[in-house]
Amino acid sequence: MKIEDAKIRVPEKQDSDLEHKRKKSRTSAYTDDFVEEYYNIDATKLIPFKNQARKSFDKESLESLASTIKQHGIRQPLTVVVSPTMEGKYEIVSGERRYRAGLLVGKKTMPCIILQDYKKANEIAIIENIQRENLHPVELMQAYSNLLDEEICFSMGDIASKLGVSKSSVVEVLNLRKLSSNVRDLLLNNKIVSREFLRTLLKTPESKHEKSINNFLEYQIARKSSKKSLRKRVFSVVIDEKGMANIECAKLDHLSVAQKNDVKRLIGSVFNNNADC
Protein backbone atom coordinates (compact mmCIF):
# COMPACT_ATOMS: atom_id res chain seq x y z
CA MET A 1 0.00 0.00 0.00
CA LYS A 2 1.42 3.38 -0.97
CA ILE A 3 0.28 6.54 0.77
CA GLU A 4 -0.23 8.24 -2.56
CA ASP A 5 -2.75 5.56 -3.52
CA ALA A 6 -4.79 5.89 -0.32
CA LYS A 7 -7.72 8.12 0.50
CA ILE A 8 -6.77 10.38 3.39
CA ARG A 9 -9.02 11.88 6.03
CA VAL A 10 -8.54 13.54 9.41
CA PRO A 11 -10.85 11.86 11.95
CA GLU A 12 -13.47 13.92 13.74
CA LYS A 13 -12.72 12.49 17.19
CA GLN A 14 -10.12 10.43 19.00
CA ASP A 15 -10.91 7.16 20.75
CA SER A 16 -7.82 6.65 22.90
CA ASP A 17 -4.91 8.39 24.57
CA LEU A 18 -2.70 7.51 21.62
CA GLU A 19 -5.17 9.06 19.21
CA HIS A 20 -5.35 12.18 21.37
CA LYS A 21 -1.57 12.52 21.40
CA ARG A 22 -1.44 12.02 17.64
CA LYS A 23 -4.33 14.35 16.86
CA LYS A 24 -2.28 16.43 14.43
CA SER A 25 -0.43 13.54 12.84
CA ARG A 26 -3.07 10.84 12.55
CA THR A 27 -4.74 9.94 9.25
CA SER A 28 -6.63 6.91 8.03
CA ALA A 29 -5.68 4.96 4.93
CA TYR A 30 -8.45 3.20 3.03
CA THR A 31 -7.61 0.64 0.38
CA ASP A 32 -9.73 -1.90 -1.46
CA ASP A 33 -8.76 -4.80 0.78
CA PHE A 34 -8.49 -3.36 4.28
CA VAL A 35 -8.93 -0.32 6.49
CA GLU A 36 -6.07 0.72 8.77
CA GLU A 37 -4.85 3.86 10.47
CA TYR A 38 -1.35 5.21 10.29
CA TYR A 39 0.47 7.75 12.40
CA ASN A 40 3.56 9.88 12.00
CA ILE A 41 5.57 8.45 14.89
CA ASP A 42 8.70 9.94 16.43
CA ALA A 43 11.66 8.01 14.96
CA THR A 44 13.24 7.70 18.42
CA LYS A 45 10.28 5.56 19.52
CA LEU A 46 10.86 2.99 16.78
CA ILE A 47 13.00 -0.11 17.39
CA PRO A 48 13.76 -3.24 15.31
CA PHE A 49 11.35 -6.13 15.67
CA LYS A 50 12.67 -8.82 18.01
CA ASN A 51 12.33 -11.53 15.34
CA GLN A 52 13.88 -9.56 12.51
CA ALA A 53 15.72 -12.22 10.50
CA ARG A 54 17.90 -9.89 8.46
CA LYS A 55 21.00 -9.02 10.46
CA SER A 56 22.89 -7.03 7.86
CA PHE A 57 21.81 -4.24 5.53
CA ASP A 58 23.77 -3.39 2.40
CA LYS A 59 25.23 0.10 2.84
CA GLU A 60 25.07 1.01 -0.85
CA SER A 61 21.46 -0.14 -1.11
CA LEU A 62 20.48 1.90 1.97
CA GLU A 63 22.18 5.01 0.60
CA SER A 64 20.31 4.61 -2.69
CA LEU A 65 16.99 4.27 -0.84
CA ALA A 66 17.89 7.26 1.35
CA SER A 67 18.42 9.36 -1.78
CA THR A 68 14.95 8.39 -3.02
CA ILE A 69 13.39 9.16 0.37
CA LYS A 70 15.11 12.55 0.45
CA GLN A 71 13.46 13.44 -2.86
CA HIS A 72 10.07 11.79 -2.50
CA GLY A 73 9.63 10.98 1.19
CA ILE A 74 8.63 7.61 2.65
CA ARG A 75 5.81 6.64 0.29
CA GLN A 76 4.88 3.35 1.97
CA PRO A 77 4.21 3.36 5.74
CA LEU A 78 6.17 1.13 8.08
CA THR A 79 4.15 -1.54 9.88
CA VAL A 80 4.69 -1.49 13.64
CA VAL A 81 3.31 -2.99 16.83
CA VAL A 82 3.43 -1.70 20.41
CA SER A 83 6.45 -3.27 22.11
CA PRO A 84 5.44 -5.62 24.93
CA THR A 85 8.82 -5.23 26.64
CA MET A 86 9.81 -1.56 26.14
CA GLU A 87 7.28 1.01 27.29
CA GLY A 88 6.54 3.77 24.82
CA LYS A 89 8.34 1.99 21.97
CA TYR A 90 7.07 0.45 18.73
CA GLU A 91 8.70 -2.55 17.09
CA ILE A 92 9.08 -2.38 13.31
CA VAL A 93 7.29 -5.38 11.85
CA SER A 94 8.09 -4.43 8.26
CA GLY A 95 9.93 -1.51 6.73
CA GLU A 96 13.20 -1.46 8.68
CA ARG A 97 15.15 -0.60 5.51
CA ARG A 98 12.91 2.45 5.03
CA TYR A 99 13.42 3.35 8.68
CA ARG A 100 17.22 3.09 8.46
CA ALA A 101 17.33 4.98 5.17
CA GLY A 102 15.04 7.67 6.60
CA LEU A 103 17.42 8.19 9.52
CA LEU A 104 20.29 8.69 7.06
CA VAL A 105 18.52 11.76 5.64
CA GLY A 106 17.43 13.11 9.01
CA LYS A 107 13.80 11.99 9.16
CA LYS A 108 12.41 12.82 12.60
CA THR A 109 9.07 11.04 12.16
CA MET A 110 8.00 8.01 10.14
CA PRO A 111 4.54 7.13 8.76
CA CYS A 112 3.49 3.90 10.49
CA ILE A 113 0.53 1.54 10.42
CA ILE A 114 -0.03 0.19 13.94
CA LEU A 115 -1.07 -3.45 14.25
CA GLN A 116 -3.01 -4.52 17.34
CA ASP A 117 -2.41 -8.29 17.33
CA TYR A 118 1.18 -9.02 18.39
CA LYS A 119 1.12 -12.68 17.38
CA LYS A 120 -0.22 -11.79 13.94
CA ALA A 121 2.42 -9.08 13.65
CA ASN A 122 5.02 -11.71 14.50
CA GLU A 123 3.80 -13.97 11.72
CA ILE A 124 3.73 -11.11 9.21
CA ALA A 125 7.28 -10.06 10.09
CA ILE A 126 8.76 -13.54 9.88
CA ILE A 127 7.07 -14.51 6.62
CA GLU A 128 7.85 -11.17 4.99
CA ASN A 129 11.51 -11.64 5.89
CA ILE A 130 11.52 -15.15 4.44
CA GLN A 131 10.01 -13.98 1.16
CA ARG A 132 12.66 -11.33 0.60
CA GLU A 133 15.28 -11.88 -2.06
CA ASN A 134 18.92 -12.47 -1.13
CA LEU A 135 18.24 -13.62 2.41
CA HIS A 136 21.38 -15.39 3.66
CA PRO A 137 20.93 -19.08 4.59
CA VAL A 138 21.79 -18.24 8.22
CA GLU A 139 19.12 -15.51 8.26
CA LEU A 140 16.66 -17.94 6.68
CA MET A 141 17.51 -20.50 9.38
CA GLN A 142 16.71 -17.92 12.05
CA ALA A 143 13.40 -17.06 10.39
CA TYR A 144 12.39 -20.74 10.18
CA SER A 145 13.39 -21.19 13.82
CA ASN A 146 11.23 -18.23 14.79
CA LEU A 147 8.22 -19.84 13.12
CA LEU A 148 8.70 -22.85 15.40
CA ASP A 149 9.63 -20.91 18.54
CA GLU A 150 6.61 -18.62 18.26
CA GLU A 151 4.33 -21.61 17.56
CA ILE A 152 3.24 -20.21 14.22
CA CYS A 153 4.28 -23.58 12.80
CA PHE A 154 4.68 -26.80 14.76
CA SER A 155 6.87 -28.88 12.45
CA MET A 156 9.16 -28.66 9.46
CA GLY A 157 6.28 -29.97 7.38
CA ASP A 158 4.10 -27.08 8.59
CA ILE A 159 6.78 -24.59 7.52
CA ALA A 160 7.07 -26.19 4.08
CA SER A 161 3.29 -26.14 3.62
CA LYS A 162 2.89 -22.54 4.80
CA LEU A 163 5.68 -21.22 2.57
CA GLY A 164 5.12 -23.45 -0.45
CA VAL A 165 8.60 -24.97 -0.37
CA SER A 166 9.84 -28.55 -0.11
CA LYS A 167 10.27 -30.12 3.30
CA SER A 168 13.80 -31.21 2.34
CA SER A 169 14.82 -27.58 1.76
CA VAL A 170 13.43 -26.63 5.18
CA VAL A 171 15.35 -29.48 6.82
CA GLU A 172 18.54 -28.43 5.05
CA VAL A 173 18.24 -24.84 6.24
CA LEU A 174 17.36 -25.77 9.83
CA ASN A 175 20.38 -28.09 9.96
CA LEU A 176 22.46 -24.91 10.17
CA ARG A 177 21.31 -24.69 13.80
CA LYS A 178 23.89 -27.41 14.49
CA LEU A 179 26.66 -24.89 13.82
CA SER A 180 27.95 -22.68 16.63
CA SER A 181 26.89 -19.04 16.70
CA ASN A 182 30.49 -17.98 15.94
CA VAL A 183 30.60 -20.16 12.83
CA ARG A 184 27.21 -18.88 11.68
CA ASP A 185 28.46 -15.31 12.12
CA LEU A 186 31.52 -16.13 10.00
CA LEU A 187 29.28 -17.48 7.24
CA LEU A 188 27.04 -14.43 7.41
CA ASN A 189 29.77 -11.79 7.61
CA ASN A 190 31.73 -13.36 4.74
CA LYS A 191 28.58 -13.81 2.64
CA ILE A 192 29.16 -17.54 2.16
CA VAL A 193 26.00 -18.93 0.56
CA SER A 194 27.25 -21.98 -1.35
CA ARG A 195 24.84 -24.82 -0.55
CA GLU A 196 27.47 -27.38 -1.51
CA PHE A 197 29.98 -25.90 0.93
CA LEU A 198 27.38 -25.64 3.71
CA ARG A 199 26.49 -29.32 3.28
CA THR A 200 30.18 -30.24 3.47
CA LEU A 201 30.68 -28.04 6.52
CA LEU A 202 27.88 -29.80 8.39
CA LYS A 203 29.67 -33.12 7.84
CA THR A 204 32.98 -31.71 9.08
CA PRO A 205 34.02 -32.10 12.75
CA GLU A 206 33.15 -28.99 14.75
CA SER A 207 36.79 -28.41 15.67
CA LYS A 208 37.62 -27.90 11.98
CA HIS A 209 34.73 -25.59 11.03
CA GLU A 210 36.62 -22.31 11.21
CA LYS A 211 39.60 -23.76 9.34
CA SER A 212 37.26 -25.07 6.62
CA ILE A 213 35.72 -21.62 6.22
CA ASN A 214 39.13 -19.95 5.98
CA ASN A 215 40.25 -22.52 3.38
CA PHE A 216 37.07 -21.92 1.39
CA LEU A 217 37.60 -18.14 1.43
CA GLU A 218 41.23 -18.53 0.34
CA TYR A 219 40.12 -20.84 -2.48
CA GLN A 220 37.52 -18.30 -3.63
CA ILE A 221 40.10 -15.51 -3.68
CA ALA A 222 42.60 -17.66 -5.60
CA ARG A 223 39.92 -18.77 -8.07
CA LYS A 224 38.82 -15.20 -8.67
CA SER A 225 42.42 -14.14 -9.22
CA SER A 226 42.94 -17.07 -11.60
CA LYS A 227 39.89 -16.09 -13.66
CA LYS A 228 41.10 -12.50 -13.92
CA SER A 229 44.47 -13.81 -15.10
CA LEU A 230 42.80 -16.04 -17.68
CA ARG A 231 40.79 -13.14 -19.04
CA LYS A 232 43.92 -11.07 -19.51
CA ARG A 233 46.58 -13.46 -20.74
CA VAL A 234 45.42 -16.89 -21.88
CA PHE A 235 44.20 -16.07 -25.36
CA SER A 236 43.57 -13.21 -27.74
CA VAL A 237 41.51 -12.74 -30.88
CA VAL A 238 43.28 -11.27 -33.91
CA ILE A 239 41.53 -10.07 -37.08
CA ASP A 240 43.82 -10.38 -40.13
CA GLU A 241 43.84 -8.12 -43.19
CA LYS A 242 41.24 -10.34 -44.89
CA GLY A 243 38.84 -9.91 -41.99
CA MET A 244 39.35 -13.45 -40.72
CA ALA A 245 39.45 -14.05 -36.97
CA ASN A 246 42.26 -16.07 -35.44
CA ILE A 247 42.42 -17.07 -31.79
CA GLU A 248 45.93 -17.20 -30.41
CA CYS A 249 45.80 -19.63 -27.52
CA ALA A 250 49.23 -21.19 -27.22
CA LYS A 251 49.24 -20.50 -23.48
CA LEU A 252 46.33 -22.90 -23.02
CA ASP A 253 48.83 -25.75 -23.20
CA HIS A 254 50.22 -24.74 -19.82
CA LEU A 255 46.87 -24.80 -18.02
CA SER A 256 45.45 -27.54 -15.85
CA VAL A 257 42.24 -29.33 -16.86
CA ALA A 258 40.28 -27.27 -14.31
CA GLN A 259 41.73 -24.03 -15.67
CA LYS A 260 40.92 -25.04 -19.25
CA ASN A 261 37.34 -25.69 -18.18
CA ASP A 262 37.29 -22.21 -16.65
CA VAL A 263 38.43 -20.79 -20.00
CA LYS A 264 35.60 -22.60 -21.79
CA ARG A 265 33.05 -21.19 -19.36
CA LEU A 266 34.49 -17.70 -19.67
CA ILE A 267 34.35 -17.78 -23.48
CA GLY A 268 30.77 -18.97 -23.29
CA SER A 269 29.87 -16.19 -20.86
CA VAL A 270 31.28 -13.58 -23.26
CA PHE A 271 28.84 -14.63 -25.99
CA ASN A 272 25.94 -15.18 -23.59
CA ASN A 273 26.32 -11.73 -22.04
CA ASN A 274 26.84 -9.84 -25.30
CA ALA A 275 23.90 -10.07 -27.67
CA ASP A 276 25.90 -8.57 -30.53
CA CYS A 277 28.53 -11.32 -30.48
C-alpha positions as CSV (number, residue, x, y, z in Angstrom):
1,M,0.0,0.0,0.0
2,K,1.4,3.4,-1.0
3,I,0.3,6.5,0.8
4,E,-0.2,8.2,-2.6
5,D,-2.8,5.6,-3.5
6,A,-4.8,5.9,-0.3
7,K,-7.7,8.1,0.5
8,I,-6.8,10.4,3.4
9,R,-9.0,11.9,6.0
10,V,-8.5,13.5,9.4
11,P,-10.9,11.9,11.9
12,E,-13.5,13.9,13.7
13,K,-12.7,12.5,17.2
14,Q,-10.1,10.4,19.0
15,D,-10.9,7.2,20.7
16,S,-7.8,6.7,22.9
17,D,-4.9,8.4,24.6
18,L,-2.7,7.5,21.6
19,E,-5.2,9.1,19.2
20,H,-5.3,12.2,21.4
21,K,-1.6,12.5,21.4
22,R,-1.4,12.0,17.6
23,K,-4.3,14.4,16.9
24,K,-2.3,16.4,14.4
25,S,-0.4,13.5,12.8
26,R,-3.1,10.8,12.5
27,T,-4.7,9.9,9.3
28,S,-6.6,6.9,8.0
29,A,-5.7,5.0,4.9
30,Y,-8.5,3.2,3.0
31,T,-7.6,0.6,0.4
32,D,-9.7,-1.9,-1.5
33,D,-8.8,-4.8,0.8
34,F,-8.5,-3.4,4.3
35,V,-8.9,-0.3,6.5
36,E,-6.1,0.7,8.8
37,E,-4.8,3.9,10.5
38,Y,-1.3,5.2,10.3
39,Y,0.5,7.8,12.4
40,N,3.6,9.9,12.0
41,I,5.6,8.4,14.9
42,D,8.7,9.9,16.4
43,A,11.7,8.0,15.0
44,T,13.2,7.7,18.4
45,K,10.3,5.6,19.5
46,L,10.9,3.0,16.8
47,I,13.0,-0.1,17.4
48,P,13.8,-3.2,15.3
49,F,11.3,-6.1,15.7
50,K,12.7,-8.8,18.0
51,N,12.3,-11.5,15.3
52,Q,13.9,-9.6,12.5
53,A,15.7,-12.2,10.5
54,R,17.9,-9.9,8.5
55,K,21.0,-9.0,10.5
56,S,22.9,-7.0,7.9
57,F,21.8,-4.2,5.5
58,D,23.8,-3.4,2.4
59,K,25.2,0.1,2.8
60,E,25.1,1.0,-0.9
61,S,21.5,-0.1,-1.1
62,L,20.5,1.9,2.0
63,E,22.2,5.0,0.6
64,S,20.3,4.6,-2.7
65,L,17.0,4.3,-0.8
66,A,17.9,7.3,1.3
67,S,18.4,9.4,-1.8
68,T,15.0,8.4,-3.0
69,I,13.4,9.2,0.4
70,K,15.1,12.5,0.4
71,Q,13.5,13.4,-2.9
72,H,10.1,11.8,-2.5
73,G,9.6,11.0,1.2
74,I,8.6,7.6,2.6
75,R,5.8,6.6,0.3
76,Q,4.9,3.4,2.0
77,P,4.2,3.4,5.7
78,L,6.2,1.1,8.1
79,T,4.2,-1.5,9.9
80,V,4.7,-1.5,13.6
81,V,3.3,-3.0,16.8
82,V,3.4,-1.7,20.4
83,S,6.5,-3.3,22.1
84,P,5.4,-5.6,24.9
85,T,8.8,-5.2,26.6
86,M,9.8,-1.6,26.1
87,E,7.3,1.0,27.3
88,G,6.5,3.8,24.8
89,K,8.3,2.0,22.0
90,Y,7.1,0.5,18.7
91,E,8.7,-2.6,17.1
92,I,9.1,-2.4,13.3
93,V,7.3,-5.4,11.8
94,S,8.1,-4.4,8.3
95,G,9.9,-1.5,6.7
96,E,13.2,-1.5,8.7
97,R,15.1,-0.6,5.5
98,R,12.9,2.4,5.0
99,Y,13.4,3.3,8.7
100,R,17.2,3.1,8.5
101,A,17.3,5.0,5.2
102,G,15.0,7.7,6.6
103,L,17.4,8.2,9.5
104,L,20.3,8.7,7.1
105,V,18.5,11.8,5.6
106,G,17.4,13.1,9.0
107,K,13.8,12.0,9.2
108,K,12.4,12.8,12.6
109,T,9.1,11.0,12.2
110,M,8.0,8.0,10.1
111,P,4.5,7.1,8.8
112,C,3.5,3.9,10.5
113,I,0.5,1.5,10.4
114,I,0.0,0.2,13.9
115,L,-1.1,-3.4,14.3
116,Q,-3.0,-4.5,17.3
117,D,-2.4,-8.3,17.3
118,Y,1.2,-9.0,18.4
119,K,1.1,-12.7,17.4
120,K,-0.2,-11.8,13.9
121,A,2.4,-9.1,13.7
122,N,5.0,-11.7,14.5
123,E,3.8,-14.0,11.7
124,I,3.7,-11.1,9.2
125,A,7.3,-10.1,10.1
126,I,8.8,-13.5,9.9
127,I,7.1,-14.5,6.6
128,E,7.8,-11.2,5.0
129,N,11.5,-11.6,5.9
130,I,11.5,-15.1,4.4
131,Q,10.0,-14.0,1.2
132,R,12.7,-11.3,0.6
133,E,15.3,-11.9,-2.1
134,N,18.9,-12.5,-1.1
135,L,18.2,-13.6,2.4
136,H,21.4,-15.4,3.7
137,P,20.9,-19.1,4.6
138,V,21.8,-18.2,8.2
139,E,19.1,-15.5,8.3
140,L,16.7,-17.9,6.7
141,M,17.5,-20.5,9.4
142,Q,16.7,-17.9,12.1
143,A,13.4,-17.1,10.4
144,Y,12.4,-20.7,10.2
145,S,13.4,-21.2,13.8
146,N,11.2,-18.2,14.8
147,L,8.2,-19.8,13.1
148,L,8.7,-22.8,15.4
149,D,9.6,-20.9,18.5
150,E,6.6,-18.6,18.3
151,E,4.3,-21.6,17.6
152,I,3.2,-20.2,14.2
153,C,4.3,-23.6,12.8
154,F,4.7,-26.8,14.8
155,S,6.9,-28.9,12.5
156,M,9.2,-28.7,9.5
157,G,6.3,-30.0,7.4
158,D,4.1,-27.1,8.6
159,I,6.8,-24.6,7.5
160,A,7.1,-26.2,4.1
161,S,3.3,-26.1,3.6
162,K,2.9,-22.5,4.8
163,L,5.7,-21.2,2.6
164,G,5.1,-23.4,-0.4
165,V,8.6,-25.0,-0.4
166,S,9.8,-28.5,-0.1
167,K,10.3,-30.1,3.3
168,S,13.8,-31.2,2.3
169,S,14.8,-27.6,1.8
170,V,13.4,-26.6,5.2
171,V,15.4,-29.5,6.8
172,E,18.5,-28.4,5.1
173,V,18.2,-24.8,6.2
174,L,17.4,-25.8,9.8
175,N,20.4,-28.1,10.0
176,L,22.5,-24.9,10.2
177,R,21.3,-24.7,13.8
178,K,23.9,-27.4,14.5
179,L,26.7,-24.9,13.8
180,S,28.0,-22.7,16.6
181,S,26.9,-19.0,16.7
182,N,30.5,-18.0,15.9
183,V,30.6,-20.2,12.8
184,R,27.2,-18.9,11.7
185,D,28.5,-15.3,12.1
186,L,31.5,-16.1,10.0
187,L,29.3,-17.5,7.2
188,L,27.0,-14.4,7.4
189,N,29.8,-11.8,7.6
190,N,31.7,-13.4,4.7
191,K,28.6,-13.8,2.6
192,I,29.2,-17.5,2.2
193,V,26.0,-18.9,0.6
194,S,27.3,-22.0,-1.4
195,R,24.8,-24.8,-0.6
196,E,27.5,-27.4,-1.5
197,F,30.0,-25.9,0.9
198,L,27.4,-25.6,3.7
199,R,26.5,-29.3,3.3
200,T,30.2,-30.2,3.5
201,L,30.7,-28.0,6.5
202,L,27.9,-29.8,8.4
203,K,29.7,-33.1,7.8
204,T,33.0,-31.7,9.1
205,P,34.0,-32.1,12.7
206,E,33.1,-29.0,14.7
207,S,36.8,-28.4,15.7
208,K,37.6,-27.9,12.0
209,H,34.7,-25.6,11.0
210,E,36.6,-22.3,11.2
211,K,39.6,-23.8,9.3
212,S,37.3,-25.1,6.6
213,I,35.7,-21.6,6.2
214,N,39.1,-20.0,6.0
215,N,40.2,-22.5,3.4
216,F,37.1,-21.9,1.4
217,L,37.6,-18.1,1.4
218,E,41.2,-18.5,0.3
219,Y,40.1,-20.8,-2.5
220,Q,37.5,-18.3,-3.6
221,I,40.1,-15.5,-3.7
222,A,42.6,-17.7,-5.6
223,R,39.9,-18.8,-8.1
224,K,38.8,-15.2,-8.7
225,S,42.4,-14.1,-9.2
226,S,42.9,-17.1,-11.6
227,K,39.9,-16.1,-13.7
228,K,41.1,-12.5,-13.9
229,S,44.5,-13.8,-15.1
230,L,42.8,-16.0,-17.7
231,R,40.8,-13.1,-19.0
232,K,43.9,-11.1,-19.5
233,R,46.6,-13.5,-20.7
234,V,45.4,-16.9,-21.9
235,F,44.2,-16.1,-25.4
236,S,43.6,-13.2,-27.7
237,V,41.5,-12.7,-30.9
238,V,43.3,-11.3,-33.9
239,I,41.5,-10.1,-37.1
240,D,43.8,-10.4,-40.1
241,E,43.8,-8.1,-43.2
242,K,41.2,-10.3,-44.9
243,G,38.8,-9.9,-42.0
244,M,39.4,-13.4,-40.7
245,A,39.5,-14.0,-37.0
246,N,42.3,-16.1,-35.4
247,I,42.4,-17.1,-31.8
248,E,45.9,-17.2,-30.4
249,C,45.8,-19.6,-27.5
250,A,49.2,-21.2,-27.2
251,K,49.2,-20.5,-23.5
252,L,46.3,-22.9,-23.0
253,D,48.8,-25.7,-23.2
254,H,50.2,-24.7,-19.8
255,L,46.9,-24.8,-18.0
256,S,45.4,-27.5,-15.8
257,V,42.2,-29.3,-16.9
258,A,40.3,-27.3,-14.3
259,Q,41.7,-24.0,-15.7
260,K,40.9,-25.0,-19.3
261,N,37.3,-25.7,-18.2
262,D,37.3,-22.2,-16.7
263,V,38.4,-20.8,-20.0
264,K,35.6,-22.6,-21.8
265,R,33.0,-21.2,-19.4
266,L,34.5,-17.7,-19.7
267,I,34.4,-17.8,-23.5
268,G,30.8,-19.0,-23.3
269,S,29.9,-16.2,-20.9
270,V,31.3,-13.6,-23.3
271,F,28.8,-14.6,-26.0
272,N,25.9,-15.2,-23.6
273,N,26.3,-11.7,-22.0
274,N,26.8,-9.8,-25.3
275,A,23.9,-10.1,-27.7
276,D,25.9,-8.6,-30.5
277,C,28.5,-11.3,-30.5
